[in-house]
Amino acid sequence: MIPFKAPVEDILTCLRGVAGAARLPDWDDTLTEEILGHFASFAEGVIAPIDEKGDAQGCRLEGGRVRMPDGFGEAYAQLAEGGWQGLTAPEDHGGMAQNAAVAAGVSEIFSGANHSLQMVCNLVPGAISTLLKFGSEAQQNAWLPRLAAGEVLSTMCLTEPGAGSDLSRIRTRATRDGDGWRIEGEKIFISGGDQDLSEGVLHLVLARTGEDGVKGLSLFLCDSDPDGERNAIAVTRIEEKLGLHASPTCQLAFDGARAELIGQEGGGLMAMFTMMNHARLDVALQGVAHASRAHQIAAAYAEERRQGRRPDGGEAVLADHPDVRRMLDTQRSLALGARAMAYLTMVELALGENRALVDFLTPVCKVFCTEAGITAADLGIQVLGGYGYLTEYRVSQTWRDARITAIYEGANGIHAVALATRGLRDPGGADAFADLVQELVGDDANGLALLSGWQEMRAEMGTDPLEKAHDFMMLTGELLFRALWCRIAAGGDEEHLRLARTVARRRF
Ligand SMILES: Cc1cc2nc3c(=O)[nH]c(=O)nc-3n(C[C@H](O)[C@H](O)[C@H](O)COP(=O)(O)OP(=O)(O)OC[C@H]3O[C@@H](n4cnc5c(N)ncnc54)[C@H](O)[C@@H]3O)c2cc1C
């Protein structure tokens, strides 16, 4: 097994040199490096070592409660004790009040070390943002300290048997009951719907309060144990899956469960979007983490494994073969370019100065980074040959875990449609994107040529946008990826200059 090594240097390079994190008013470079360093040690020493066992053992449903794999409870207790669950929570609610860019670095490291555990823990920052934006003062006072302390974890309950991508089909219903509400219905595929890590769960549930499609949806908070008693929420099954075996994907039956409205009645989707937008960028970071981890495993293996001869007749290791180097370079450039994309988007989001640009970048980032993770994991299997297909080196687990990222948080095809339609309707986002690319490529001829090709395709998107959506998304992601590589290479690092040349030659 090749131990997990947190890519702290690469994260800092992207935050500082590409994303311009120093533009953030609360940016503290030394503190960021310290925080990422501390979390890296924790991830390498505590979280990563239980990933393999978690994958092999999986979660169990016993007597209606979910049991996590061995060692997960102890690791979570240390995570909570270290205050990591409150990284983004305000200080007056017991948190560390760190900005989204720092939290992104921690989240990427977490996903690389153990995607399953990250899935269960990392809906909390999104829940914190949602409560800060839409929750009442009483709800904030009741929940933020508990979330920050790790006493409770949170879920995001959208999907139902008949409502996956299309949330207008949600049937779970909320009805008034005195001062509160009661929820009735079934939710499926709920990550961390139950677990034995935290004392309780804060379920954020999208439920119907009116008949008018998505306008009839409201957001509710549902305590797993209000006033110390179990709420009427039963785990009816947990799913068997391709990957993420240590992340319980639960079917939940709400049988008149007590709930509180968050924000306005009928404003559920808007409120849930705060959580979903956070989750989308977090999924992009999962893609980055997988690309990076797959390269780490493949590069280490390719330096050791002796196969064939070098042109001078000497014994070769895999990394001596040009085709293997091609695969390793592709993995590495995908990991670093996708990382640059994710942190740039995060910093723009945290700056909050150009909403149209962030709205345009978010789906591009989600799609490009998740596809990068899957492609790099697939290449990792190829580099390791037969050993890649086995479980021993665990790159096959990276591939299995990565595969879902193109499906959840909006299937990638749906993000492509959104970019081709909503994303182009307001020219502000696409114009800001073009300006950003122009700034990143400078006078690079290849970059400018690709930008001009992109502008041509953009102009043609008025007809048949749905038919062209996939190609437009691919071109947009590739353009940004190459532009970011111009910026990365401008740092002058030799490895980066070499990789930038491979990126410029790449066919897609
Ligand atoms: C491991 C795991 C964890 C999950 N965690 C959660 C969670 O915590 N909370 C939660 O609420 N849900 C969760 N989900 C559910 C997940 O978000 C859905 O699976 C996803 O939204 C897709 O819905 P669906 O599976 O019903 O696919 P469908 O909606 O049936 O779509 C199938 C495919 O059709 C295509 N498609 C569908 N509609 C369109 C369209 N309009 N335009 C273009 N293409 C389209 C896409 O390619 C899509 O992949 C999880 C799922 C899994 C497997």
The ligand as an ORCA input file, in Angstrom:
! r2SCAN-3c Opt
* xyz 0 1
  C     -23.540      7.628     -3.014
  C     -24.674      8.585     -3.187
  C     -24.856      9.603     -2.273
  C     -25.909     10.493     -2.417
  N     -26.139     11.431     -1.443
  C     -27.275     12.175     -1.496
  C     -27.645     13.022     -0.396
  O     -26.927     13.118      0.601
  N     -28.815     13.702     -0.474
  C     -29.651     13.612     -1.552
  O     -30.685     14.246     -1.555
  N     -29.320     12.810     -2.608
  C     -28.180     12.093     -2.598
  N     -27.854     11.267     -3.644
  C     -28.730     11.229     -4.812
  C     -28.122     11.901     -6.037
  O     -28.058     13.294     -5.838
  C     -28.961     11.492     -7.251
  O     -28.613     10.158     -7.538
  C     -28.782     12.404     -8.421
  O     -29.401     13.623     -8.157
  C     -29.350     11.837     -9.722
  O     -30.677     11.445     -9.547
  P     -31.127      9.975    -10.039
  O     -30.169      8.989     -9.461
  O     -32.564      9.797     -9.748
  O     -30.886      9.981    -11.615
  P     -31.895     10.561    -12.777
  O     -32.476     11.830    -12.310
  O     -32.832      9.433    -13.076
  O     -30.901     10.789    -13.927
  C     -30.155      9.729    -14.549
  C     -29.207     10.332    -15.594
  O     -29.983     10.971    -16.616
  C     -29.400     12.209    -17.005
  N     -30.397     13.279    -16.803
  C     -31.470     13.286    -15.980
  N     -32.157     14.431    -16.103
  C     -31.530     15.171    -17.027
  C     -31.744     16.463    -17.600
  N     -32.745     17.247    -17.212
  N     -30.871     16.912    -18.539
  C     -29.817     16.166    -18.916
  N     -29.563     14.929    -18.406
  C     -30.403     14.429    -17.484
  C     -28.106     12.368    -16.184
  O     -27.016     11.908    -16.982
  C     -28.292     11.435    -15.024
  O     -27.052     10.902    -14.569
  C     -26.788     10.385     -3.531
  C     -26.587      9.360     -4.461
  C     -25.574      8.454     -4.290
  C     -25.431      7.322     -5.274
*
